[in-house]
Amino acid sequence: MSNTQELQILNHLKKHKYITSWEAIQEYRITRLSARIYQLREKGHNIITNHITENGKTFAEYNLINTALLKEKD
């Protein structure tokens, strides 16, 4: 099950560049996004976490960093 969820999250990140827990719940019914992000990081994907505060609420937004683009800039 996790493997499919990881793939869904990875594909979303590749297409949209970021995802939040709310998006993961609404679009994929994934309630443990941070666990899937951890697994993707363990597999070598460069994903950063931004903490965003809106209306007094703080949530995480996960962003996929394209390492190929970073290497081109060096």
N, C-alpha and C positions, 0 to 999 in steps of 0.2 A: 504493500500500500504506500509506504513512504516513497518508494522509488517513483511511482507515478506522480505523487505530489511534488517531489523534487523536480521532476521533468516539467510539470505544469508551471511551477514557480520560475524555473530557469527560462523556459520559453517566454513567459510573461516579461521577465527582466530583459531578455534580449530584444523583445519588441518595444516595450514601453520604458525601459531603463530603470524604473523604480516600482516598488509595491509597498503597500501598507497592510496591516493586519485586517483592516476593514475590507479592503479590496479582495484579499485572499479569501475571506469568509463569504463575501457576496458572490464572487465569480467562480470560486472553486470549492467552496464548503470546507476550506482548510482552516482549522481553528488554532493550530500550533505552528504558526509561520516561523517564529524564532527557531524552533527545532529544525525545520526544513532548511532555513538559512544556515544554521550551524553545520548541517550535513553537507550542503553545497560548498561551504568554506573549507570543510575537511577534504573535499574532493578537488580543491585548488582554485575555486572560483573567487575572484576578488570582489567582495561585496562589502560596502561600507554602510554604517548605520548613521542616519541623521535623526536627531530628536527635534520634533517640531511641536510648538505650542500654539494652539488655536483655541480661543474662547476659554482660556484657563485650563485646558486639557492638553497633556503632553502625550505624544505617540511616536512610534518609530517608523521611519521610512527607510527602506532598504534599497540601495542603489548598486547596480552592477557597473563595475569599472572595466572598461575594455582595455586590457593590458596591451593588446596589439597597438592601439593608438598611443599609449604611453611610450612604448618603445620607439615609435616613429618620431616622436617629438624630441627624443634624446639626441 
